[in-house]
Amino acid sequence: RVEDVIHARVADLPTGARAFLEIAALAGRPTAIGVVRVAARAAEGVSKILTLLRSVHLVLSTGSDEDALVECAHDRIRATIVDGMDVGRRTGLHLRLAETMEAFGGQEPGAIFDHFRLGGYPHRGVPYGYEAISRAEEALAFSRASDLLDALLRILDEGAPDRPALALRRATNLARAGRGEAAARLYLAVANELDPPSAAVARRHAAEQYLFSGHIDRGQRVLDTYMADRGIRVPRTQLRAFADLLVQRGLVRMRKLQRPRKQEHAFPASVGERIDEFLNLSLGLALVDPVRASTLQARALRLAVAAGDTPRFAKALPTEAG
């Protein structure tokens, strides 16, 4: 077996080279040779260790300098070495690697967070977790960000004040990563911990994600409940919905679909929120019930014209013109 060959080669290594290889395997990614050397506490020279490990095809490196990167030559090698360690040693080496990376500075925060967590001191890695999440989001790595947020939520105490915000952030990343059903379930779960306005938005997002991910029945149930709670009445039958659409469009046409005039007094913020609500709901419904979606969109357009809200009028107009 391949694993037996790997174990045999590792067993033949000197102590320093074996420790160096174990740290490189636990790192799980290309890591600075200097970091691996310090964490491994290798007594032999790095050049000698690298030459030996490369000669038996256990590692790859970009050079021999402290800043050069080293990693296991294959994922199978890495997994075999890590799985072969007893739990206590593996945990201790994770902690040592985390502390070494922290001391060196300039290392990937997600890696430090992971190693502190796997090293038995998860709270020490929390600041690095926050930084890693922000970096992942900036890089559009939404699946990675959602995984980091999940790990962070498991660390934080149940009563931590920022848990609901982090859960919402994770749901958003799940949605952006295309994991709509998981995002919807999380939106619904966290809605129970939010103030009423925020909870309503979370439930609307849940309905949208169910619909976008193909869970039509669940999405429509959540959406119908949401609209009922918000006092939004849309006919359930296609015939009545179509009649309502004609009425809404007729009211818009009565204003000649002109660009709204600026109002002398600012319209209430609640009107703008209602327009946004109609537009968001129409987007969620468009894939499964275009008639009801068009009704909501027409209502948004009518309100935007009446309120003199040019930006929202511009958002609602393309669908009406189409």
N, C-alpha and C positions, 0 to 999 in steps of 0.2 A: 504494500500500500504506500501511497505517496506520503501519508503522515508518518509512517515508520521510517522512511528514508530521511525525512526532515528531522525527526527526533534523533536519529542516529548521527546526523551531521552536527546538530546542536550539542549533543552529548560529548562529541570529540573536541569541542572548542575550549580554549583556555577560559578561566573564570571571568576575566575582564571582557573578553570578546562576547561571551555568553550574556553578560549583564548589559552590554551595549546593544546587543541584538534584541533583548527583551524590552528595553526602553523604546527602541525604534519600532518594535511591533505594537507596543501599547499606545504609542503616539498616534498610529493609525493614519498618518498622512506625512508628506515630506516635511521634515523638521530640521532645524539648524543643527549641524554636527556638534557645535559647542554646547547646546542645550542637552543633547543626548549624552555627550561625554560627562558633563557635570552630574546629571541625574543618575547615570550608571555608575559613577564613582570608579571609573575604569583606571587601573594603575598603569597599564601599558600605553604606549604612544598611540594617538589616534590613527596616524598613517599606517602603522603596523596592523591595527585592528581592522581598518577598512580594507587593506590589501587582503587580509585573510578572509574576511567575510565575502568580499567580491569574488575571491578565487573559488569559493564553494557555492557561488550563485545564490547567496542568501539576502544580499542587500544591493541596492543601486544608490549611487551618489553623484552629485554634480561637481565634486571636487573633494579636496581634503582639508580646506580651510574651515575655520570655525563657523563662518557664515554660509558655507555650502550646505546643501540639503541632502539628507539621507532618508531612505525608506526601505521597507522590505521589498524584495524583488518581485513578490507576487502576493495577492490577497490570501491565497491558500497557505503560504508560508506564515504570514502574519496571524491568521486565524488559528493555525495549528500551535504556534508558540504561545499565544494568549490563552487558548483553551487548556494547554498543558500545565499552566501555573495553578498552584493552589490559591484559594480565594484570599487568604490573608496576605500572601506575597503580592498578588495582583493589586489588591487595594492599597497596600503600602507603596508600591511603585507608582501607582496613579497619583497619590498624594505627593510623592517626591518629585514627579514630573511637573505637577501643577506648581509647586513652590519654586522649582527651577525656572520654569517659563515666566513666572511672576517676577522673579529676581532679575532675569535677563532684560525684561521689558521689550516692547515692540512685537510681542507674539500675538497670534490670533486669539482674540478674547473668547471666542466660542470654544476653542480647545482648552483654555484655562478653566472655563466654566465646567466643561465636561469632565476634566480630570479631577477637579475638586469634588465634583458630585460623585464620581466613581471612586474617589479616594476616601469617602466617608465624611467629608467636611463640606456639604453642599452650600451652607450659608456663606462660607468664605468666597464662594464663586459667584454669588448673586450679582455684585456690581458688574462683573464681566459678562454675565448673562444678559443684562440690560443692554450693554454696549453691543454684544453680538447680535441681538435681535434688531437693533437699529441698523447695523451694517447689512444684515441679511435683507431687510426691507429695502434699503437703498439700492442693493444689487438685484432687486426683484426676485430674490430667492425666497418666495413666499412659503413654500413647503418647509424649508429649513427654519424660517422664522416661526412658523406654527409649532414645529417640534421643540424649538428652544422655549417658546412660551409655555408649552405643555409641561416641560421639565421644570420651569421656573414656578409655575402654579403648584406643582407637587411639593415644592420646597417651602413656599411661603405658608405662614400660619393661616388657618381658616378665617380668622378675624382680621387679617391684614387689610387695610383700607383700600389698597390699590388692586385687590383681586378682581373685582367686577370689571374695572377698566382693562386689566390684562386679559381677562376672558373675552371681552368684546374685541380686543385687538387680535387675539388668536382666531376668533370666528371670522374676522375680516380677512386675515391671511389665509385661512382655509378656503374662503370663498374665492380669493384671488388665485389660489393654487388650483382651482377647479374641483375642489372637494366639497361640493354644494350640500350634500346631505349631512355631512359632519358639521359644516358651518351652521346649517339650519338648526340642528339639534342643540348646538352650543348657544346659539342666539336665544332659543326658547328657554334653556336652562338658566342663563344669566339674567334674563328679563325679570325673573322673580326677585333679584337682588337690587334692582334699579328703581329710581324714582319714576312715577307714572309716565311723564313725557318720554324719557329715555327708554323705558320698557316698551312703550308703544312702537318706537322706532325699531327696537331690536326684534319685535314680533313681525313687523313688516319685512325686515330683512330676512327673517326666517322663512316667511311665505315666499319671498322672491327666490331664495336659494332652493327651496323645494321645487318650485316651478322650473327654474333654470336647469336643475339636475334631473328633470324628468319624473319627479314624484308628484304628479299632477293632483291626485286626490288629496294628499296631505297638504299640499301647497294651497289648494283652493279652500280647504277647511280652515286653515290658519288665517288665510286672507279674509274669508267671510267673517270670521270671529273678530278680526282686527277692525274691519269696516263697520261692523255692528257696534263695537265699543266706541268707535270714533264718530258715530252718527252719520256715516256715509251710506246713503241708500242708492243702490244700483239695481235695476230690475234683474231678476234671475232668469227669466225666459228670454230667448233670443228676440222674439217679436217685440216684447215690451222694451228691451234694451235698444233695439233698432229705432223704435218710436221715440225713446228718450234722446237718442243720438240726433235724430232729425230736429227735435225741439231745441237742443243745445246749439246745434249748428245754425238753426234759424235765428236764435237770439244773437249769435255772433254776427250773422249776415246783416241783421238789423243795424248793427253798428258799422256796416260796410267794410268790416275787417281792416279798418284803418289802423295805422300805428297809434298806440294810445297817447293821449295828451298828458302832459305832466300835470299832476294834481297840485293845487295850491297848498294843500296840507298833506303831510306824509300819511299814507294809509297804515292801518294797524299792522304790526308785525305778524299777527295771527293770520291775516289775509295772505301774506307772502308764504307763510308756512303751509297754509291750506293749498295754495297753488302748487308748491313743491310736492306736497303729499299726493295730489291728484296726478302729477306728472310721474312720480315714482311708481305709484300704483298702476298707471297705464302701461308703464314699461314692463312691470312684472306680469301683467295679464296679457300682453300683446301676443305672446307665443301660443297661448291656449284659448283665449277668448277675445279675439280682436274687436268684436262689436262693443263689449263692455269696456274694453281698453280705450276705444275711440270716444266713448261717452265721457269717460273721466278726463281724457285729454281735451275734449271740447269744453268741458267745465273749467279746466285750468286756463284755457285761452280766454274764455269769457270773463273770468275773474281778473286776469291780467289786463285786459282792455279796460274793464271798469275801474281798476285800481290805478291805471296809468303806470303800470310796472313794465317798463320797456325791456329790461333784461329777461324777465320771465316770459314776456310776450314773444321775444325772439326765440326762446327755447321751445315754446308751444307751437309756434306758427308752422315750422317745416312739416310736421305731421299732418296738420290741417290742410296745408297746401298740397301735400302728397295725396 
